[in-house]
């Protein structure tokens, strides 16, 4: 890859204040082909920023949580058509399945979830009780998709109850360690404030305070670009005939297959580009067989299995995320440098 050109491009994004810090990792044909790490060093908050600094990756957490659920599918412990009540008896809606949560098609109205997010580990059970107190649906499950982030925290609860482990322990033992993702965690108690950048709200000139927040399955993962790339590379490797240490070949087929009959452009793990970019975040230069997800903190993972390219983009720029075409432009630039 043309490293000098890409370095200049990414330094230009920082100079233009699209983001104050940026970490990028790219794999091509099974090998790390490019890495970038940069920040506005004039700002004291980024004095110690380097490639080991962890980011909150927002909703890029969701594909990881979904992959953990797929491990349970592979082991014959759950099916995505199972009703949530099978695993969470106090869950009030008997018609909602794991599939509906994976595809954001349960029929919830986000306005019904105005209660506060958990602020401590002791507050996690209260948070789940609040979620399970909502009994109103505005559409029949499966009728339409409406982004419902908390569905993945419900899935986290399913994973924990079925596995008998908290999500951090289950993920470390079954996914992160086998992939060598040593800098990845759901547990904020493992984070060093000096080596973690929190999402930054430019309009308010402040960082979000998340270090006491307990694990959530929808937006609670912390990682580096190099580590997140290992997760993405696992799928590119499987699709291109290279080995892996975690899932079986049928499980990879399951995780990368569009399973909504084209209605929602969704696999059990990722959004997918296909012939029309429903989410408007996939690069024009990426093939139709591209999978990925974005996160509110200005992060994206993109895996193009046809081109054999995986790209991890980590920032703490909530304003970059306000225009998803930013992700398209960045990945177009990466693809053009192959």
PENOR-V882999 format. One record per backbone hydrogen bond with DSSP energy under -0.5 kcal/mol. NH is the residue of the N-H (numbers start at 1). CO is the residue of the C=O. Records with the same first field share a line. If there is no record, write none. Layout:
BEGIN
NH=CO, CO
END
This chain:
BEGIN
2=337
3=1
6=2
7=3
8=4
9=5
10=6
11=7
12=8
13=9
14=10
15=11
16=12
17=14
18=13
19=13
22=38
23=314
24=36
25=312
26=34
27=310
28=31
29=308
31=28
33=26
34=26
36=24
38=22
40=20
41=39
43=40
44=42
46=43
47=44
49=46
53=50
54=195
55=223
56=197
57=55, 221
60=57
61=58
62=59, 218
64=60, 61
65=61
66=62
67=63
68=64
69=65
70=66
71=67
72=68
73=69
74=70
75=71
76=73
77=72
78=72
82=79
84=96
86=83
87=84
88=84
91=88
94=92
96=93
98=82
99=80
101=97
102=98
103=99
104=101
105=100
106=100
110=108
112=109
113=110
123=120
124=121
127=123
128=124
129=125
130=126
131=127
132=128
133=129, 130
134=131
135=133
138=107
139=107
142=105
143=140
146=104
151=148
152=149
153=150
154=150
155=151
156=152
157=153
158=154
159=155
160=156
161=157
162=158
163=159
164=160
170=166
171=167
172=168
173=169
174=170
175=171
176=171
177=172
179=175
180=176, 177
181=176
182=180
184=181
185=222
188=186
190=187
191=188
193=191
195=192
196=193
197=54
200=316
201=206
202=200
204=201
205=201, 202
206=201
208=199
210=208
213=210
220=216
222=185
223=55
228=224
229=225
230=226
231=227
232=228
233=229
234=230
235=231, 232
236=232
237=233
238=234
239=235
240=236, 237
241=238
242=237
252=248
253=249
254=250
255=251
256=252
257=253, 254
259=266
263=260
267=270
268=254, 257
269=255
270=255
271=292
272=265
273=290
274=288
276=273
278=276
280=277
286=283
290=288
291=303
292=271
293=301
295=299
298=295
299=295
300=313
301=293
302=311
303=291
304=309
305=289, 303
306=289
308=304
309=304
310=27
311=302
312=25
313=300, 311
314=23, 312
316=21
318=200, 316
320=317
321=317
322=318
323=320
324=322
326=323
327=324
328=324
329=325
330=326
331=327
332=328
333=329
334=330
335=331
336=332
337=333, 334
338=335
END
